[in-house]
Amino acid sequence: MTDTTAPLALYVHWPFCVSKCPYCDFNSHVRESVDQAAWRAAMLADLAHEAEALPGRRLGSIFFGGGTPSLMPPETVAAVIAAAEAHWGFEPGIEITLEANPSSVEAARFADIAAAGVNRVSLGLQALDDTDLRFLGRAHGVDEGLAALATAQRAFGRVSFDLIYARPGQTLAGWEAELRRALSFGTEHLSLYQLTIEPGTRFATLFEKGELKAFDPDEAADLFEATRAIAAAAGLPAYEVSNHARPGAESRHNLTYWRYGDYAGVGPGAHGRRNGVATLRRKKPENWLAAIERNGHGIEREDPLEAHDRGVEALLMGLRLAEGVDLARIPDAPLEGRALAGMAAQGLVRREGSRLRVTDAGMPVLEAILRELVIA
């Protein structure tokens, strides 16, 4: 299943944030200070170890995620990019993405981050309403966010931004107007996520106390369908369940995940998949840093994956894509045959040769389809 000739992806996790958003369940941490020299050296050591385990490959993409990678000093970003090129070499036109908060302080670094080698930025705008931004725990307001977006569009060749919908009190008409405004800014890519209440978050605590209500599922489905229709009409069709892009502007890095290609992951809590082995770095920043000093790398686990498990992962990832999955790449694909036949009869999935995909009718209930269709 693994194509060792395909370009490799590199994920770099920067775990620090100025504050923790109440909906976020990512590996992010707030610290009063960070020893930047020590962290740069540790990142480079973790990267060198991973490069030794994946020789002979070339990088097609790098993604700086977090946390808030736009808090990284530009010289650290530049050092990681230079080391990655020295270890692996770059494919022509490599995509190098960095996630950023749309604050004026971080936007002031965009020119230096671009000079470091980043050519694509993903901005966490999250909403175009000041009241909702406060509810989401965001430090920026709409005007500051849009100013950062304009700065990003001048600094980087490719720009994406995120919005969260199905926020409390949000109406279909209100979301449609907000989405059309977002589309008017002319970016090539949008990530449009439904607000979910994740375990371990402050929103989960409020939900358990009855102080926060989940969005009505039927109303959320209406927002989902409107999102896809409006974005497609504007020339950004959904190529994945929550991601929309102009043709050719899809995130090449994320496509590596969804097409179940190999990717190296470095930094605290970073996951990786290399040659059929799942890798996991230590999650807590201090523990990861100590592991680097002790072992020269931050790995906590390296688990060889059985063919069945690789098949499950390939299906769970690939069926999120509009293009679906090529079953020829998944020997003995762990599919429930009766469920597949029933869903095909209902028009929820479609088999075309060796390719299986979830239809537009099936995408609103994707999670239910995956639970029934894939034999875990």
DRENDRENDO-97706 format. One line per 8 residues: number of its first residue (from 1); their letters; for each residue z negated, x negated, y of C-alpha. Coordinates in nm, 4 decimals, decimal comma. Last residue first. Layout:
NUM> a> Z/X/Y ~ ...
% end
This chain:
376> aivlerli> -1,2288/1,2559/-0,1811 ~ -0,9495/1,4761/-0,3179 ~ -0,7488/1,5562/-0,0039 ~ -0,6153/1,9089/0,0410 ~ -0,9246/2,1232/0,0853 ~ -1,1183/1,9108/0,3340 ~ -0,7980/1,7927/0,5014 ~ -0,6808/2,1486/0,5645
368> aelvpmga> -1,0174/2,2469/0,7129 ~ -1,0028/1,9486/0,9499 ~ -0,6456/2,0308/1,0513 ~ -0,7146/2,3925/1,1476 ~ -0,5379/2,3837/1,4866 ~ -0,2783/2,1460/1,3342 ~ -0,1612/2,3887/1,0645 ~ 0,0705/2,6057/1,2707
360> dtvrlrsg> 0,2253/2,2956/1,4267 ~ 0,2939/2,1743/1,0743 ~ 0,0892/1,9199/0,8773 ~ 0,3109/1,6544/0,7279 ~ 0,4211/1,5247/0,3911 ~ 0,7069/1,2778/0,3548 ~ 0,8489/1,1821/0,0153 ~ 1,1330/1,4307/0,0418
352> errvlgqa> 1,0327/1,6853/0,3057 ~ 0,6968/1,8432/0,2201 ~ 0,5572/2,0826/0,4810 ~ 0,2012/2,1864/0,5575 ~ 0,0504/2,4980/0,7167 ~ 0,3474/2,7240/0,6437 ~ 0,1427/2,9618/0,4270 ~ 0,3478/2,8737/0,1184
344> amgalarg> 0,2949/2,5041/0,1956 ~ -0,0786/2,5656/0,2186 ~ -0,0836/2,7322/-0,1212 ~ 0,1230/2,4613/-0,2875 ~ -0,0933/2,1846/-0,1414 ~ -0,4146/2,3636/-0,2429 ~ -0,2851/2,3923/-0,5974 ~ -0,1883/2,0263/-0,6073
336> elpadpir> -0,5125/1,8805/-0,4690 ~ -0,3886/1,5503/-0,3300 ~ -0,5190/1,2042/-0,4195 ~ -0,1861/1,0195/-0,3745 ~ -0,1018/0,8586/-0,7088 ~ 0,0828/0,5732/-0,5338 ~ 0,0514/0,6044/-0,1556 ~ 0,3466/0,4365/0,0194
328> aldvgeal> 0,5967/0,6790/-0,1394 ~ 0,3749/0,9539/0,0027 ~ 0,5136/0,8807/0,3487 ~ 0,2614/1,0417/0,5808 ~ 0,2838/1,2908/0,8672 ~ 0,5270/1,2538/1,1583 ~ 0,3076/1,4734/1,3792 ~ 0,0238/1,2388/1,2968
320> rlgmllae> -0,3230/1,3522/1,1887 ~ -0,1912/1,3596/0,8319 ~ -0,1749/0,9803/0,8432 ~ -0,5452/0,9127/0,8917 ~ -0,6935/1,1379/0,6253 ~ -0,4031/1,0603/0,3918 ~ -0,4287/0,6819/0,4245 ~ -0,8072/0,6958/0,3901
312> vgrdhael> -0,7885/0,8991/0,0701 ~ -0,5224/0,6703/-0,0752 ~ -0,7296/0,3617/0,0053 ~ -1,0241/0,5246/-0,1691 ~ -0,8171/0,5981/-0,4794 ~ -0,6749/0,2443/-0,4882 ~ -1,0271/0,1003/-0,4844 ~ -1,1467/-0,0580/-0,1617
304> pdereigh> -1,3004/-0,4062/-0,1557 ~ -1,6111/-0,3935/0,0663 ~ -1,6951/-0,6654/0,3191 ~ -2,0265/-0,5941/0,4901 ~ -2,2406/-0,7253/0,7778 ~ -1,9851/-0,9538/0,9405 ~ -2,0824/-1,1116/1,2731 ~ -1,9370/-1,4587/1,2200
296> gnreiaal> -2,0430/-1,8235/1,2462 ~ -2,3277/-1,7657/1,0016 ~ -2,6533/-1,8184/1,1937 ~ -2,5380/-1,8186/1,5566 ~ -2,2848/-1,5442/1,4860 ~ -2,5484/-1,3459/1,2951 ~ -2,7859/-1,3727/1,5925 ~ -2,5183/-1,2328/1,8232
288> wnepkkrr> -2,4515/-0,9427/1,5862 ~ -2,8233/-0,8672/1,5626 ~ -2,8580/-0,8727/1,9423 ~ -2,5584/-0,6438/1,9893 ~ -2,6748/-0,3869/1,7320 ~ -2,3864/-0,2932/1,5038 ~ -2,3365/-0,5815/1,2627 ~ -1,9661/-0,6109/1,1838
280> ltavgnrr> -1,7938/-0,4010/0,9169 ~ -1,4991/-0,5003/0,6991 ~ -1,3053/-0,2816/0,4564 ~ -1,0935/-0,4829/0,2104 ~ -0,7484/-0,3740/0,0904 ~ -0,5629/-0,6653/0,2497 ~ -0,7527/-0,6382/0,5757 ~ -0,9075/-0,3251/0,7193
272> ghagpgvg> -1,1493/-0,3680/1,0077 ~ -1,4537/-0,2018/1,1623 ~ -1,6299/-0,3270/1,4748 ~ -2,0040/-0,2635/1,5001 ~ -2,0627/-0,5538/1,7373 ~ -1,7505/-0,7633/1,8056 ~ -1,4423/-0,8272/1,5936 ~ -1,2097/-0,5929/1,4040
264> aydgyrwy> -0,8900/-0,7072/1,2348 ~ -0,6278/-0,4464/1,1581 ~ -0,4057/-0,3848/0,8582 ~ -0,1820/-0,0774/0,8555 ~ -0,2899/0,2706/0,7632 ~ -0,0221/0,4601/0,9561 ~ -0,3002/0,6190/1,1634 ~ -0,4678/0,2874/1,2307
256> tlnhrsea> -0,1462/0,1016/1,3165 ~ -0,0430/0,4014/1,5272 ~ -0,3576/0,3411/1,7306 ~ -0,2322/-0,0021/1,8311 ~ 0,1192/0,1150/1,9059 ~ -0,0136/0,3757/2,1467 ~ 0,2853/0,6075/2,1911 ~ 0,5154/0,5360/2,4845
248> gprahnsv> 0,8449/0,5499/2,2927 ~ 0,8842/0,9249/2,3353 ~ 0,6587/1,0297/2,6256 ~ 0,3092/1,0598/2,4947 ~ 0,0404/1,2994/2,3756 ~ -0,2710/1,2251/2,1731 ~ -0,5229/1,4732/2,0324 ~ -0,3676/1,5760/1,6971
240> eyaplgaa> -0,1214/1,2898/1,6934 ~ 0,2347/1,2712/1,8299 ~ 0,1657/1,5583/2,0694 ~ 0,4616/1,6049/2,3027 ~ 0,4607/1,4435/2,6487 ~ 0,7780/1,5694/2,8207 ~ 0,6166/1,8221/3,0553 ~ 0,7003/2,1096/2,8182
232> aaiartae> 0,5265/1,9157/2,5419 ~ 0,2115/1,8777/2,7526 ~ 0,2047/2,2504/2,8340 ~ 0,2608/2,3641/2,4741 ~ 0,0160/2,1216/2,3149 ~ -0,2617/2,1955/2,5607 ~ -0,2040/2,5718/2,5398 ~ -0,2477/2,5563/2,1619
224> fldaaedp> -0,5718/2,3598/2,1915 ~ -0,7073/2,5846/2,4674 ~ -0,6416/2,8937/2,2553 ~ -0,8132/2,7263/1,9585 ~ -1,1163/2,6560/2,1791 ~ -1,1294/3,0255/2,2696 ~ -1,1307/3,1159/1,9010 ~ -1,3969/2,8551/1,8241
216> dfaklegk> -1,6341/2,9690/2,1056 ~ -1,7681/2,6546/2,2717 ~ -2,1039/2,5356/2,1398 ~ -2,4040/2,6321/2,3466 ~ -2,6418/2,3952/2,5220 ~ -3,0122/2,4574/2,5927 ~ -3,0823/2,6038/2,2491 ~ -3,3175/2,3168/2,1652
208> efltafrt> -3,0841/2,1974/1,8884 ~ -2,7933/2,2048/2,1333 ~ -2,9876/2,0006/2,3890 ~ -3,0629/1,7377/2,1246 ~ -2,6973/1,7330/2,0144 ~ -2,5903/1,6930/2,3783 ~ -2,8209/1,3917/2,4039 ~ -2,6279/1,2333/2,1162
200> gpeitlqy> -2,7528/1,1562/1,7643 ~ -2,5196/1,3967/1,5897 ~ -2,1980/1,4774/1,7810 ~ -2,1419/1,7945/1,9810 ~ -1,7674/1,8182/2,0298 ~ -1,5674/1,8482/2,3505 ~ -1,2005/1,8925/2,2635 ~ -0,9983/1,5816/2,3342
192> lslhetgf> -0,6816/1,5196/2,5327 ~ -0,5530/1,1613/2,5236 ~ -0,2639/1,1349/2,7692 ~ 0,0312/0,8912/2,7726 ~ 0,3225/0,8060/3,0014 ~ 0,1385/0,8635/3,3276 ~ 0,3152/1,0674/3,5959 ~ 0,0272/1,2014/3,8041
184> slarrlea> 0,1658/1,5552/3,7724 ~ 0,0474/1,5749/3,4114 ~ -0,3140/1,5740/3,5252 ~ -0,2473/1,8592/3,7665 ~ -0,0833/2,0565/3,4876 ~ -0,3877/1,9885/3,2695 ~ -0,6296/2,1103/3,5356 ~ -0,4315/2,4307/3,5941
176> ewgaltqg> -0,4128/2,5020/3,2205 ~ -0,7839/2,4281/3,1856 ~ -0,8774/2,6774/3,4573 ~ -0,6493/2,9462/3,3161 ~ -0,7989/2,9064/2,9685 ~ -1,1495/2,9211/3,1076 ~ -1,4166/2,6517/3,1113 ~ -1,7747/2,7782/3,1140
168> prayildf> -1,9034/2,4971/2,8969 ~ -1,6351/2,2305/2,8421 ~ -1,3578/2,3124/2,5965 ~ -1,1620/2,0190/2,7407 ~ -1,2134/1,6430/2,7651 ~ -0,9546/1,4315/2,9463 ~ -0,8508/1,0757/2,8722 ~ -0,6105/0,8466/3,0568
160> svrgfarq> -0,3075/0,6360/2,9772 ~ -0,1326/0,3653/3,1782 ~ 0,1489/0,1224/3,0978 ~ 0,2935/-0,1526/3,3176 ~ -0,0424/-0,2294/3,4706 ~ -0,1614/-0,3151/3,8231 ~ 0,0036/-0,0477/4,0386 ~ -0,0667/0,2345/3,7945
152> atalaalg> -0,4219/0,1084/3,7567 ~ -0,4826/0,1262/4,1313 ~ -0,3526/0,4845/4,1378 ~ -0,5817/0,5726/3,8470 ~ -0,8763/0,4104/4,0243 ~ -0,8074/0,6274/4,3310 ~ -0,7909/0,9286/4,0986 ~ -1,1312/0,8454/3,9544
144> edvgharg> -1,2903/0,7915/4,2964 ~ -1,1562/1,1273/4,4161 ~ -1,2729/1,3071/4,1000 ~ -1,6246/1,1641/4,1048 ~ -1,7510/0,8649/3,9100 ~ -2,0797/0,8056/3,7258 ~ -1,9958/1,0344/3,4338 ~ -2,2789/1,2151/3,2618
136> lfrldtdd> -2,0563/1,4858/3,1180 ~ -2,2363/1,7502/3,3277 ~ -2,1793/1,5345/3,6369 ~ -1,8086/1,5160/3,5539 ~ -1,8103/1,8935/3,5035 ~ -1,9397/1,9520/3,8548 ~ -1,6882/1,7053/4,0005 ~ -1,3852/1,8664/3,8369
128> laqlglsv> -1,0819/1,6673/3,7238 ~ -1,2344/1,5758/3,3887 ~ -1,2589/1,2905/3,1338 ~ -1,1241/1,0138/3,3668 ~ -1,1833/0,7550/3,0946 ~ -0,8896/0,5275/3,1749 ~ -0,6761/0,3587/2,9082 ~ -0,5030/0,0446/3,0340
120> rnvgaaai> -0,1883/-0,1305/2,9146 ~ -0,0525/-0,4771/2,9951 ~ -0,3666/-0,6902/2,9558 ~ -0,2787/-1,0600/2,9909 ~ -0,5527/-1,2153/3,2053 ~ -0,3435/-1,1378/3,5151 ~ -0,3773/-0,7690/3,4274 ~ -0,7552/-0,8099/3,4114
112> dafraaev> -0,7496/-0,9886/3,7488 ~ -0,5470/-0,7065/3,9073 ~ -0,7759/-0,4451/3,7492 ~ -1,1004/-0,5995/3,8710 ~ -1,1331/-0,3843/4,1856 ~ -1,0817/-0,0828/3,9592 ~ -1,4156/-0,1703/3,7974 ~ -1,6109/-0,1380/4,1215
104> sspnaelt> -1,4091/0,1659/4,2349 ~ -1,4967/0,3498/3,9169 ~ -1,2380/0,4785/3,6690 ~ -1,4055/0,3440/3,3548 ~ -1,1764/0,1219/3,1549 ~ -1,0385/0,0832/2,8038 ~ -0,8189/-0,2244/2,7628 ~ -0,4816/-0,2339/2,5906
96> ieigpefg> -0,2616/-0,5287/2,4924 ~ 0,0761/-0,4221/2,3478 ~ 0,2856/-0,7142/2,2230 ~ 0,6417/-0,7195/2,3572 ~ 0,7640/-0,9836/2,1146 ~ 0,5123/-1,0250/1,8284 ~ 0,2321/-1,2606/1,9164 ~ 0,0997/-1,5695/1,7424
88> whaeaaai> -0,1875/-1,5663/1,4971 ~ -0,4633/-1,8117/1,5857 ~ -0,3287/-1,9417/1,9191 ~ -0,2312/-1,5930/2,0332 ~ -0,5752/-1,4573/1,9471 ~ -0,7393/-1,7494/2,1277 ~ -0,5383/-1,6831/2,4445 ~ -0,6203/-1,3124/2,4358
80> vaavtepp> -0,9911/-1,3779/2,3812 ~ -1,0035/-1,6341/2,6622 ~ -0,8189/-1,4050/2,9055 ~ -1,0596/-1,1177/2,8399 ~ -1,3529/-1,3537/2,8859 ~ -1,2033/-1,4833/3,2129 ~ -1,1606/-1,1213/3,3284 ~ -1,5389/-1,0734/3,2994
72> mlsptggg> -1,6012/-0,7783/3,0681 ~ -1,7190/-0,4628/3,2489 ~ -1,3704/-0,3142/3,1959 ~ -1,4584/-0,3264/2,8269 ~ -1,6976/-0,0304/2,8621 ~ -1,8620/0,0487/2,5336 ~ -1,6324/-0,0087/2,3712 ~ -1,2696/-0,0917/2,3229
64> ffisglrr> -1,0407/-0,3889/2,3897 ~ -0,7245/-0,3226/2,1895 ~ -0,4801/-0,5937/2,0822 ~ -0,1344/-0,5171/1,9451 ~ 0,1559/-0,6520/1,7395 ~ -0,0247/-0,9648/1,6247 ~ 0,1414/-1,2029/1,3821 ~ 0,0214/-1,2772/1,0297
56> gplaeaeh> 0,0132/-1,6004/0,8304 ~ -0,3603/-1,6207/0,7893 ~ -0,5944/-1,3222/0,7720 ~ -0,9349/-1,4536/0,6573 ~ -0,9111/-1,7602/0,8828 ~ -0,8217/-1,5307/1,1749 ~ -1,1360/-1,3287/1,1113 ~ -1,3533/-1,6390/1,1413
48> aldalmaa> -1,1784/-1,7478/1,4618 ~ -1,2337/-1,4041/1,6176 ~ -1,6054/-1,4087/1,5407 ~ -1,6295/-1,7560/1,6997 ~ -1,4329/-1,6460/2,0088 ~ -1,6535/-1,3409/2,0536 ~ -1,9637/-1,5559/2,0178 ~ -1,8475/-1,8042/2,2826
40> rwaaqdvs> -1,7697/-1,5238/2,5264 ~ -2,1047/-1,3607/2,4574 ~ -2,2974/-1,6809/2,5196 ~ -2,1129/-1,7438/2,8466 ~ -2,1651/-1,3831/2,9593 ~ -2,5405/-1,3778/2,9043 ~ -2,5777/-1,0034/2,9599 ~ -2,8276/-0,8370/3,1919
32> ervhsnfd> -3,0144/-0,5075/3,2286 ~ -2,8689/-0,3784/2,9012 ~ -2,7231/-0,0363/2,8208 ~ -2,5689/0,0027/2,4759 ~ -2,2545/0,1511/2,3232 ~ -2,1636/0,1955/1,9569 ~ -1,9897/0,5294/2,0021 ~ -2,1705/0,8634/1,9727
24> cypcksvc> -2,0963/0,9716/2,3294 ~ -2,1590/1,3301/2,4479 ~ -2,4578/1,2489/2,6717 ~ -2,2867/0,9468/2,8342 ~ -2,4929/0,6261/2,8100 ~ -2,5190/0,4233/3,1311 ~ -2,3770/0,0978/3,2744 ~ -2,2141/0,0322/2,9385
16> fpwhvyla> -2,2157/-0,2589/2,6928 ~ -2,0677/-0,2772/2,3441 ~ -1,7464/-0,4779/2,3939 ~ -1,5512/-0,4281/2,0722 ~ -1,2278/-0,6214/2,0115 ~ -0,9690/-0,4565/1,7846 ~ -0,6763/-0,6667/1,6627 ~ -0,3603/-0,5195/1,5086
8> lpattdtm> -0,1390/-0,7038/1,2586 ~ 0,2395/-0,6894/1,2501 ~ 0,3865/-0,5944/0,9109 ~ 0,4590/-0,8668/0,6544 ~ 0,1376/-0,8104/0,4598 ~ 0,2338/-0,4487/0,3946 ~ -0,0721/-0,2916/0,2338 ~ 0,0000/0,0000/0,0000
% end
